[in-house]
């Protein structure tokens, strides 16, 4: 007996078709994951920049700039950025601060949050 039977051909076509459907279905999932990772990276980089701003030598955490909130647009996504600075020591002015930066956006359920302790000589 030479060649393939009709049953063998139908089974192989169904297997190849099923594999193609799974592969094509993974493409939107990977694009969504890539966009989410890009947004998390942008939020983390911006939060790092805000955190490093508070680490500058000439930065003074007075009552006017210990807390702020602003909206920043990156890659057509609106990010809400909040920075809070808490004095740790009792000096006047304090020299040791905790800096907390939170970046949130929709539809991300959990914000990116960075914390650091800063000493101002």
Rosetta constraint file for C-alpha pairs under 8 A:
AtomPair CA 4 CA 8 HARMONIC 6.23 0.50
AtomPair CA 4 CA 9 HARMONIC 6.78 0.50
AtomPair CA 5 CA 9 HARMONIC 6.51 0.50
AtomPair CA 6 CA 10 HARMONIC 6.21 0.50
AtomPair CA 7 CA 11 HARMONIC 6.18 0.50
AtomPair CA 8 CA 12 HARMONIC 6.20 0.50
AtomPair CA 9 CA 13 HARMONIC 6.14 0.50
AtomPair CA 10 CA 14 HARMONIC 6.17 0.50
AtomPair CA 11 CA 15 HARMONIC 6.22 0.50
AtomPair CA 12 CA 16 HARMONIC 6.16 0.50
AtomPair CA 13 CA 17 HARMONIC 5.96 0.50
AtomPair CA 14 CA 18 HARMONIC 6.00 0.50
AtomPair CA 15 CA 19 HARMONIC 6.20 0.50
AtomPair CA 16 CA 20 HARMONIC 6.22 0.50
AtomPair CA 17 CA 21 HARMONIC 6.24 0.50
AtomPair CA 18 CA 22 HARMONIC 6.36 0.50
AtomPair CA 19 CA 23 HARMONIC 6.24 0.50
AtomPair CA 20 CA 24 HARMONIC 6.04 0.50
AtomPair CA 21 CA 25 HARMONIC 6.02 0.50
AtomPair CA 22 CA 26 HARMONIC 6.39 0.50
AtomPair CA 23 CA 27 HARMONIC 6.99 0.50
AtomPair CA 25 CA 29 HARMONIC 7.34 0.50
AtomPair CA 26 CA 30 HARMONIC 6.22 0.50
AtomPair CA 27 CA 31 HARMONIC 6.30 0.50
AtomPair CA 28 CA 32 HARMONIC 6.16 0.50
AtomPair CA 29 CA 33 HARMONIC 6.19 0.50
AtomPair CA 30 CA 34 HARMONIC 6.05 0.50
AtomPair CA 31 CA 35 HARMONIC 6.26 0.50
AtomPair CA 32 CA 36 HARMONIC 6.22 0.50
AtomPair CA 33 CA 37 HARMONIC 6.14 0.50
AtomPair CA 34 CA 38 HARMONIC 6.13 0.50
AtomPair CA 35 CA 39 HARMONIC 6.26 0.50
AtomPair CA 36 CA 40 HARMONIC 6.27 0.50
AtomPair CA 37 CA 41 HARMONIC 6.12 0.50
AtomPair CA 38 CA 42 HARMONIC 6.19 0.50
AtomPair CA 39 CA 43 HARMONIC 6.11 0.50
AtomPair CA 40 CA 44 HARMONIC 6.07 0.50
AtomPair CA 40 CA 112 HARMONIC 7.36 0.50
AtomPair CA 41 CA 45 HARMONIC 6.10 0.50
AtomPair CA 42 CA 46 HARMONIC 6.17 0.50
AtomPair CA 42 CA 74 HARMONIC 7.34 0.50
AtomPair CA 43 CA 47 HARMONIC 6.04 0.50
AtomPair CA 43 CA 79 HARMONIC 7.46 0.50
AtomPair CA 43 CA 103 HARMONIC 6.07 0.50
AtomPair CA 43 CA 104 HARMONIC 7.82 0.50
AtomPair CA 43 CA 112 HARMONIC 6.73 0.50
AtomPair CA 44 CA 48 HARMONIC 6.08 0.50
AtomPair CA 44 CA 103 HARMONIC 7.78 0.50
AtomPair CA 44 CA 112 HARMONIC 6.48 0.50
AtomPair CA 45 CA 49 HARMONIC 6.28 0.50
AtomPair CA 46 CA 50 HARMONIC 6.34 0.50
AtomPair CA 47 CA 51 HARMONIC 6.07 0.50
AtomPair CA 47 CA 81 HARMONIC 7.66 0.50
AtomPair CA 47 CA 101 HARMONIC 5.99 0.50
AtomPair CA 47 CA 102 HARMONIC 7.03 0.50
AtomPair CA 47 CA 103 HARMONIC 6.66 0.50
AtomPair CA 47 CA 112 HARMONIC 7.90 0.50
AtomPair CA 47 CA 113 HARMONIC 7.68 0.50
AtomPair CA 47 CA 114 HARMONIC 6.81 0.50
AtomPair CA 48 CA 52 HARMONIC 6.02 0.50
AtomPair CA 48 CA 114 HARMONIC 7.39 0.50
AtomPair CA 49 CA 53 HARMONIC 6.21 0.50
AtomPair CA 50 CA 54 HARMONIC 6.81 0.50
AtomPair CA 50 CA 83 HARMONIC 7.76 0.50
AtomPair CA 50 CA 101 HARMONIC 7.26 0.50
AtomPair CA 51 CA 55 HARMONIC 6.79 0.50
AtomPair CA 51 CA 99 HARMONIC 6.98 0.50
AtomPair CA 51 CA 100 HARMONIC 7.63 0.50
AtomPair CA 51 CA 101 HARMONIC 6.62 0.50
AtomPair CA 51 CA 114 HARMONIC 7.66 0.50
AtomPair CA 51 CA 115 HARMONIC 7.84 0.50
AtomPair CA 51 CA 116 HARMONIC 7.52 0.50
AtomPair CA 52 CA 56 HARMONIC 6.73 0.50
AtomPair CA 53 CA 59 HARMONIC 7.60 0.50
AtomPair CA 54 CA 59 HARMONIC 6.07 0.50
AtomPair CA 54 CA 99 HARMONIC 7.48 0.50
AtomPair CA 54 CA 118 HARMONIC 7.66 0.50
AtomPair CA 55 CA 59 HARMONIC 7.00 0.50
AtomPair CA 55 CA 118 HARMONIC 6.10 0.50
AtomPair CA 55 CA 119 HARMONIC 7.86 0.50
AtomPair CA 55 CA 120 HARMONIC 7.87 0.50
AtomPair CA 57 CA 120 HARMONIC 6.67 0.50
AtomPair CA 57 CA 121 HARMONIC 7.88 0.50
AtomPair CA 60 CA 120 HARMONIC 7.94 0.50
AtomPair CA 61 CA 65 HARMONIC 6.06 0.50
AtomPair CA 61 CA 66 HARMONIC 5.61 0.50
AtomPair CA 61 CA 85 HARMONIC 7.25 0.50
AtomPair CA 62 CA 66 HARMONIC 6.19 0.50
AtomPair CA 66 CA 83 HARMONIC 7.61 0.50
AtomPair CA 66 CA 84 HARMONIC 5.74 0.50
AtomPair CA 66 CA 85 HARMONIC 4.84 0.50
AtomPair CA 66 CA 86 HARMONIC 7.24 0.50
AtomPair CA 67 CA 82 HARMONIC 7.48 0.50
AtomPair CA 67 CA 83 HARMONIC 5.59 0.50
AtomPair CA 67 CA 84 HARMONIC 4.51 0.50
AtomPair CA 67 CA 85 HARMONIC 6.27 0.50
AtomPair CA 68 CA 82 HARMONIC 5.82 0.50
AtomPair CA 68 CA 83 HARMONIC 5.50 0.50
AtomPair CA 68 CA 84 HARMONIC 6.81 0.50
AtomPair CA 69 CA 80 HARMONIC 7.19 0.50
AtomPair CA 69 CA 81 HARMONIC 5.64 0.50
AtomPair CA 69 CA 82 HARMONIC 4.37 0.50
AtomPair CA 69 CA 83 HARMONIC 6.48 0.50
AtomPair CA 70 CA 80 HARMONIC 5.96 0.50
AtomPair CA 70 CA 81 HARMONIC 5.37 0.50
AtomPair CA 70 CA 82 HARMONIC 6.62 0.50
AtomPair CA 71 CA 78 HARMONIC 6.54 0.50
AtomPair CA 71 CA 79 HARMONIC 5.59 0.50
AtomPair CA 71 CA 80 HARMONIC 4.58 0.50
AtomPair CA 71 CA 81 HARMONIC 6.01 0.50
AtomPair CA 72 CA 78 HARMONIC 5.79 0.50
AtomPair CA 72 CA 79 HARMONIC 5.16 0.50
AtomPair CA 72 CA 80 HARMONIC 6.47 0.50
AtomPair CA 72 CA 81 HARMONIC 7.19 0.50
AtomPair CA 73 CA 77 HARMONIC 5.42 0.50
AtomPair CA 73 CA 78 HARMONIC 4.47 0.50
AtomPair CA 73 CA 79 HARMONIC 5.96 0.50
AtomPair CA 74 CA 78 HARMONIC 6.60 0.50
AtomPair CA 74 CA 79 HARMONIC 7.30 0.50
AtomPair CA 77 CA 105 HARMONIC 7.53 0.50
AtomPair CA 78 CA 105 HARMONIC 6.31 0.50
AtomPair CA 78 CA 106 HARMONIC 7.90 0.50
AtomPair CA 79 CA 103 HARMONIC 6.37 0.50
AtomPair CA 79 CA 104 HARMONIC 5.70 0.50
AtomPair CA 79 CA 105 HARMONIC 4.87 0.50
AtomPair CA 80 CA 103 HARMONIC 5.57 0.50
AtomPair CA 80 CA 104 HARMONIC 5.24 0.50
AtomPair CA 80 CA 105 HARMONIC 6.17 0.50
AtomPair CA 81 CA 101 HARMONIC 7.14 0.50
AtomPair CA 81 CA 102 HARMONIC 5.80 0.50
AtomPair CA 81 CA 103 HARMONIC 4.56 0.50
AtomPair CA 81 CA 104 HARMONIC 6.72 0.50
AtomPair CA 82 CA 101 HARMONIC 5.66 0.50
AtomPair CA 82 CA 102 HARMONIC 5.20 0.50
AtomPair CA 82 CA 103 HARMONIC 6.49 0.50
AtomPair CA 83 CA 99 HARMONIC 7.15 0.50
AtomPair CA 83 CA 100 HARMONIC 5.70 0.50
AtomPair CA 83 CA 101 HARMONIC 4.51 0.50
AtomPair CA 83 CA 102 HARMONIC 6.55 0.50
AtomPair CA 84 CA 99 HARMONIC 5.86 0.50
AtomPair CA 84 CA 100 HARMONIC 5.23 0.50
AtomPair CA 84 CA 101 HARMONIC 6.56 0.50
AtomPair CA 85 CA 97 HARMONIC 6.40 0.50
AtomPair CA 85 CA 98 HARMONIC 5.65 0.50
AtomPair CA 85 CA 99 HARMONIC 4.57 0.50
AtomPair CA 85 CA 100 HARMONIC 6.43 0.50
AtomPair CA 86 CA 97 HARMONIC 5.45 0.50
AtomPair CA 86 CA 98 HARMONIC 5.11 0.50
AtomPair CA 86 CA 99 HARMONIC 6.55 0.50
AtomPair CA 87 CA 94 HARMONIC 6.08 0.50
AtomPair CA 87 CA 95 HARMONIC 7.65 0.50
AtomPair CA 87 CA 96 HARMONIC 6.11 0.50
AtomPair CA 87 CA 97 HARMONIC 4.53 0.50
AtomPair CA 87 CA 98 HARMONIC 6.45 0.50
AtomPair CA 88 CA 94 HARMONIC 7.33 0.50
AtomPair CA 88 CA 96 HARMONIC 5.39 0.50
AtomPair CA 88 CA 97 HARMONIC 5.26 0.50
AtomPair CA 88 CA 98 HARMONIC 6.68 0.50
AtomPair CA 89 CA 94 HARMONIC 5.72 0.50
AtomPair CA 89 CA 95 HARMONIC 6.82 0.50
AtomPair CA 89 CA 96 HARMONIC 5.76 0.50
AtomPair CA 89 CA 97 HARMONIC 7.59 0.50
AtomPair CA 90 CA 94 HARMONIC 5.96 0.50
AtomPair CA 91 CA 95 HARMONIC 6.80 0.50
AtomPair CA 95 CA 119 HARMONIC 5.54 0.50
AtomPair CA 95 CA 120 HARMONIC 4.89 0.50
AtomPair CA 95 CA 121 HARMONIC 6.39 0.50
AtomPair CA 96 CA 117 HARMONIC 7.08 0.50
AtomPair CA 96 CA 118 HARMONIC 5.73 0.50
AtomPair CA 96 CA 119 HARMONIC 4.55 0.50
AtomPair CA 96 CA 120 HARMONIC 6.40 0.50
AtomPair CA 97 CA 117 HARMONIC 5.61 0.50
AtomPair CA 97 CA 118 HARMONIC 5.11 0.50
AtomPair CA 97 CA 119 HARMONIC 6.39 0.50
AtomPair CA 98 CA 115 HARMONIC 7.13 0.50
AtomPair CA 98 CA 116 HARMONIC 5.84 0.50
AtomPair CA 98 CA 117 HARMONIC 4.47 0.50
AtomPair CA 98 CA 118 HARMONIC 6.24 0.50
AtomPair CA 99 CA 115 HARMONIC 5.63 0.50
AtomPair CA 99 CA 116 HARMONIC 5.30 0.50
AtomPair CA 99 CA 117 HARMONIC 6.10 0.50
AtomPair CA 99 CA 118 HARMONIC 7.12 0.50
AtomPair CA 100 CA 113 HARMONIC 7.07 0.50
AtomPair CA 100 CA 114 HARMONIC 5.85 0.50
AtomPair CA 100 CA 115 HARMONIC 4.55 0.50
AtomPair CA 100 CA 116 HARMONIC 6.73 0.50
AtomPair CA 101 CA 113 HARMONIC 5.62 0.50
AtomPair CA 101 CA 114 HARMONIC 5.25 0.50
AtomPair CA 101 CA 115 HARMONIC 6.44 0.50
AtomPair CA 102 CA 111 HARMONIC 6.27 0.50
AtomPair CA 102 CA 112 HARMONIC 5.64 0.50
AtomPair CA 102 CA 113 HARMONIC 4.39 0.50
AtomPair CA 102 CA 114 HARMONIC 6.56 0.50
AtomPair CA 103 CA 111 HARMONIC 5.44 0.50
AtomPair CA 103 CA 112 HARMONIC 5.13 0.50
AtomPair CA 103 CA 113 HARMONIC 6.43 0.50
AtomPair CA 104 CA 108 HARMONIC 7.02 0.50
AtomPair CA 104 CA 110 HARMONIC 7.16 0.50
AtomPair CA 104 CA 111 HARMONIC 4.39 0.50
AtomPair CA 104 CA 112 HARMONIC 6.41 0.50
AtomPair CA 105 CA 111 HARMONIC 7.25 0.50
